[in-house]
Amino acid sequence: MKRGPQWTAAVVGAVTALLVSVPAAAEESPYARGPEPTTATIEADRGSFEIATEKVPAGQDFGAGTIHYPTDTGQGTFGAIAIAPGFLESEAAIAWYGPRLASQGFVVITFSTKSTLDTPDNRSGQLLAALRYVTETSQAKSRVDRNRLAVMGHSMGGGGALIASQKAPALKAAIPLTGWNPNTTFSDLKVPTFVVSAQNDFIAPDGTYSRPFYQSLPESLDKAYVLLAGAGHLVPTKPNVTIAKYSISWMKRFVDDDTRYDRFLCPLPANDPKIAVYRGTCPID
């Protein structure tokens, strides 16, 4: 699907305007939300926050979607995460992330793309448009900190998350999930990125996509890479404890500047039978 340059510039410009710089986090982050985390709390199906749901109709520069957001109004605003599905997929493929992440203290939009055939670049624009909708139009907009936005995506949606991070370098975090993109070099990225790969992925093989993605990221960047043992390309489309706990920890650390989650990321996990390889930059800056 072709997208005109004026549309792209408008979306990127709007999101960039939202993502103004903020002061460096203090030793205890003012954005920390929720109780002291434990392994049990980040592996649980739900976090400590009660959540509400808003349905989003199509026609918003992305397909129809769903926003999950905390009902709590006493802890300040929350960071927002947009999540895109992969090739031939609808929102259903990534719907489980919405309540799981929102209940940990995020505003989360999951959505279908305008066409299931959309390219990674198309999906990158739709991820940024979804964040714009959340911050400017949604019922949850007053609960969102416009300076703390992030992207995720599966397969071509993961490739879109990487491209969105190039277009909007003030994003706080990105997580490509068994990502696919024809370009595998992202040496200009400035967004902390967690790459999720699968050992038995024959659609987006690790050695062709996820591993080169990770290796191309700057050494100076906060980054991590996990190769899930025995898993295939579609593993991110179903609830998965390993993906969830590291995604929660990554988003908490970089969207919320919450150093309480450092211990789940550093030192690098070892001796976990569900993980074939884990790499990352430790200590986290």
C-alpha positions as CSV (number, residue, x, y, z in Angstrom):
1,M,0.0,0.0,0.0
2,K,1.5,3.3,-1.1
3,R,1.6,6.2,1.3
4,G,2.2,9.8,0.2
5,P,5.2,11.7,1.6
6,Q,2.9,14.5,3.0
7,W,1.1,11.9,5.2
8,T,4.3,10.5,6.5
9,A,5.8,13.9,7.3
10,A,2.6,14.8,9.2
11,V,2.5,11.7,11.3
12,V,6.2,11.8,12.1
13,G,6.1,15.5,12.8
14,A,3.1,15.1,15.2
15,V,4.7,12.3,17.1
16,T,8.1,14.0,17.3
17,A,6.4,17.1,18.6
18,L,4.8,15.0,21.4
19,L,8.2,13.5,22.3
20,V,9.9,16.5,23.7
21,S,13.0,15.9,25.9
22,V,12.6,15.4,29.6
23,P,15.2,15.8,32.4
24,A,17.3,12.7,33.4
25,A,15.6,10.5,35.9
26,A,16.5,10.9,39.5
27,E,17.9,8.0,41.6
28,E,14.3,7.1,42.3
29,S,12.2,7.6,39.2
30,P,9.2,10.0,39.5
31,Y,7.6,7.7,36.8
32,A,7.7,4.5,38.8
33,R,4.3,3.0,39.0
34,G,3.0,0.1,41.1
35,P,4.4,-2.0,44.0
36,E,7.9,-3.4,44.4
37,P,8.3,-5.9,41.5
38,T,9.1,-9.5,42.1
39,T,9.6,-12.5,39.7
40,A,6.1,-13.6,40.5
41,T,4.6,-10.2,39.7
42,I,6.2,-9.8,36.3
43,E,5.4,-13.4,35.4
44,A,1.7,-13.1,36.5
45,D,-1.1,-13.0,33.9
46,R,-2.1,-9.6,35.4
47,G,-0.4,-6.8,37.3
48,S,-1.7,-4.7,40.2
49,F,-3.6,-2.1,38.2
50,E,-7.3,-2.4,37.4
51,I,-7.9,-1.6,33.7
52,A,-10.5,-0.2,31.4
53,T,-11.0,-0.7,27.6
54,E,-11.7,1.6,24.7
55,K,-12.5,0.3,21.2
56,V,-11.0,2.3,18.4
57,P,-12.8,2.3,15.0
58,A,-10.9,2.1,11.7
59,G,-10.1,5.2,9.8
60,Q,-7.5,6.7,12.2
61,D,-4.5,6.2,9.8
62,F,-4.4,2.6,11.1
63,G,-6.9,-0.2,11.3
64,A,-9.4,-0.7,14.2
65,G,-7.9,-1.3,17.6
66,T,-8.3,-1.5,21.3
67,I,-6.8,0.6,24.1
68,H,-6.3,-0.8,27.6
69,Y,-5.4,1.6,30.3
70,P,-5.2,1.8,34.1
71,T,-8.2,3.2,35.9
72,D,-6.0,4.5,38.7
73,T,-5.9,8.3,38.8
74,G,-3.8,8.7,41.9
75,Q,-0.3,7.9,40.7
76,G,0.0,10.4,37.9
77,T,0.2,9.7,34.1
78,F,1.4,6.5,32.4
79,G,3.7,5.7,29.5
80,A,2.0,4.5,26.3
81,I,2.8,1.5,24.0
82,A,1.6,0.9,20.5
83,I,1.7,-2.7,19.2
84,A,1.3,-3.9,15.5
85,P,0.7,-7.3,14.1
86,G,2.6,-9.1,11.3
87,F,1.9,-10.0,7.7
88,L,-1.5,-11.5,7.1
89,E,-2.3,-11.0,10.8
90,S,-5.0,-8.9,12.5
91,E,-5.1,-7.4,16.0
92,A,-6.0,-10.8,17.4
93,A,-2.4,-12.0,17.0
94,I,-1.1,-9.4,19.5
95,A,-4.2,-8.7,21.5
96,W,-2.9,-10.5,24.6
97,Y,-0.2,-7.8,25.2
98,G,-2.9,-5.2,25.8
99,P,-4.3,-6.2,29.2
100,R,-1.0,-7.8,30.3
101,L,1.0,-4.7,29.9
102,A,-1.7,-2.2,30.9
103,S,-2.3,-4.0,34.2
104,Q,1.4,-3.4,34.9
105,G,0.9,0.4,34.5
106,F,0.9,1.4,30.8
107,V,-1.6,2.7,28.3
108,V,-1.5,0.1,25.5
109,I,-3.0,0.2,22.0
110,T,-3.1,-3.0,19.9
111,F,-4.5,-2.6,16.4
112,S,-5.0,-4.2,13.0
113,T,-3.2,-2.6,10.1
114,K,-5.1,-1.0,7.3
115,S,-4.2,-4.0,5.1
116,T,-2.8,-7.4,6.2
117,L,-0.3,-7.0,3.3
118,D,1.1,-3.7,4.6
119,T,4.9,-3.4,4.5
120,P,7.1,-2.8,7.6
121,D,7.4,0.8,6.5
122,N,3.6,1.1,6.3
123,R,3.3,-0.5,9.7
124,S,5.9,2.0,11.2
125,G,3.7,4.9,10.2
126,Q,0.6,3.2,11.6
127,L,2.5,2.6,14.9
128,L,3.2,6.3,15.2
129,A,-0.3,7.2,14.1
130,A,-1.7,4.9,16.9
131,L,0.5,6.7,19.5
132,R,-0.8,10.0,18.1
133,Y,-4.4,8.8,18.5
134,V,-3.8,7.7,22.1
135,T,-2.2,11.0,23.2
136,E,-4.5,13.3,21.3
137,T,-7.9,11.7,20.8
138,S,-8.5,8.7,23.0
139,Q,-10.5,8.5,26.2
140,A,-7.3,7.8,28.0
141,K,-5.3,10.8,26.7
142,S,-5.4,12.6,30.0
143,R,-3.7,9.5,31.6
144,V,-0.8,9.5,29.1
145,D,2.6,11.1,29.5
146,R,3.4,12.2,26.0
147,N,7.1,12.2,26.7
148,R,7.1,8.4,27.4
149,L,6.0,6.5,24.3
150,A,7.1,3.1,23.0
151,V,6.5,0.6,20.1
152,M,6.3,-3.1,19.7
153,G,5.3,-5.4,16.8
154,H,5.3,-9.0,15.6
155,S,7.1,-10.1,12.3
156,M,6.5,-7.2,9.8
157,G,5.1,-5.3,12.8
158,G,8.5,-5.8,14.5
159,G,10.2,-4.5,11.4
160,G,7.8,-1.6,11.6
161,A,8.8,-1.0,15.3
162,L,12.5,-0.7,14.2
163,I,11.6,1.8,11.4
164,A,9.4,3.8,13.7
165,S,12.3,4.1,16.1
166,Q,14.4,5.5,13.2
167,K,11.6,8.0,12.4
168,A,10.9,9.1,16.0
169,P,14.2,8.8,17.9
170,A,12.7,10.3,21.0
171,L,10.7,7.1,21.6
172,K,11.7,5.5,24.9
173,A,11.7,1.8,23.9
174,A,11.2,-0.6,21.1
175,I,10.6,-4.4,21.0
176,P,10.6,-6.3,17.7
177,L,9.1,-9.7,18.2
178,T,10.5,-12.3,15.7
179,G,10.8,-9.3,13.4
180,W,11.0,-9.2,9.7
181,N,12.3,-6.4,7.6
182,P,14.2,-6.4,4.2
183,N,16.8,-4.0,5.7
184,T,18.7,-5.5,8.7
185,T,21.0,-2.6,9.5
186,F,19.8,-0.2,12.2
187,S,23.1,1.3,13.3
188,D,21.5,4.8,13.6
189,L,19.0,3.8,16.3
190,K,18.9,5.8,19.5
191,V,15.9,4.0,21.1
192,P,16.6,1.3,23.7
193,T,15.8,-1.9,21.8
194,F,15.0,-5.4,23.0
195,V,15.1,-8.0,20.1
196,V,13.0,-11.2,20.6
197,S,13.9,-14.1,18.3
198,A,13.0,-17.8,18.0
199,Q,15.3,-20.7,17.5
200,N,13.1,-22.6,15.1
201,D,11.8,-19.6,13.1
202,F,11.6,-20.6,9.5
203,I,9.7,-17.5,8.4
204,A,12.1,-14.9,9.8
205,P,15.1,-17.0,10.6
206,D,17.2,-15.7,13.5
207,G,20.5,-15.7,11.5
208,T,18.9,-13.7,8.7
209,Y,16.8,-11.1,10.7
210,S,16.8,-10.8,14.5
211,R,20.5,-11.5,15.1
212,P,21.6,-9.1,12.4
213,F,19.2,-6.5,13.8
214,Y,20.7,-6.8,17.2
215,Q,24.3,-6.9,15.9
216,S,23.7,-3.7,13.9
217,L,22.5,-1.7,16.8
218,P,25.1,0.8,18.2
219,E,27.4,-0.5,21.0
220,S,26.6,2.6,22.9
221,L,22.8,1.8,22.9
222,D,21.0,0.0,25.7
223,K,20.0,-3.2,23.9
224,A,19.2,-6.8,24.5
225,Y,18.5,-9.9,22.5
226,V,16.8,-13.2,23.5
227,L,16.7,-16.4,21.4
228,L,13.8,-18.5,22.6
229,A,14.7,-22.2,22.8
230,G,12.7,-24.5,20.5
231,A,10.2,-21.7,19.5
232,G,8.8,-20.8,16.1
233,H,7.9,-17.6,14.4
234,L,4.4,-17.4,15.9
235,V,5.5,-17.8,19.5
236,P,4.8,-14.1,20.2
237,T,1.2,-14.4,19.1
238,K,0.2,-16.4,22.2
239,P,0.6,-15.6,25.9
240,N,4.2,-16.4,26.8
241,V,5.7,-15.9,30.2
242,T,9.3,-15.4,29.0
243,I,8.3,-12.7,26.4
244,A,6.0,-11.0,28.9
245,K,8.4,-10.7,31.8
246,Y,11.3,-9.3,29.7
247,S,9.0,-7.0,27.8
248,I,7.5,-5.7,31.0
249,S,10.9,-5.2,32.5
250,W,12.3,-3.5,29.4
251,M,9.3,-1.1,29.2
252,K,9.4,-0.4,32.9
253,R,13.1,0.4,32.8
254,F,13.1,2.6,29.7
255,V,9.6,4.1,29.5
256,D,9.3,4.6,33.3
257,D,13.0,5.0,34.1
258,D,12.2,2.5,36.9
259,T,15.5,1.1,38.1
260,R,13.7,-1.5,40.3
261,Y,13.5,-3.6,37.1
262,D,17.2,-3.6,36.5
263,R,17.7,-6.8,38.4
264,F,15.5,-8.7,35.9
265,L,17.7,-7.5,33.0
266,C,21.2,-7.5,34.5
267,P,23.1,-9.6,35.1
268,L,22.1,-11.4,31.9
269,P,19.8,-14.3,32.5
270,A,21.5,-17.7,32.5
271,N,20.5,-21.4,32.9
272,D,16.9,-20.9,31.8
273,P,15.8,-23.8,29.6
274,K,13.4,-21.6,27.7
275,I,16.3,-19.4,26.5
276,A,18.9,-20.6,24.0
277,V,20.9,-17.3,23.9
278,Y,20.6,-14.0,25.8
279,R,22.8,-11.0,25.1
280,G,22.7,-7.5,26.3
281,T,24.4,-4.4,27.5
282,C,25.0,-4.5,31.2
283,P,25.1,-2.4,33.4
284,I,22.2,-0.4,32.1
285,D,22.8,3.3,31.9
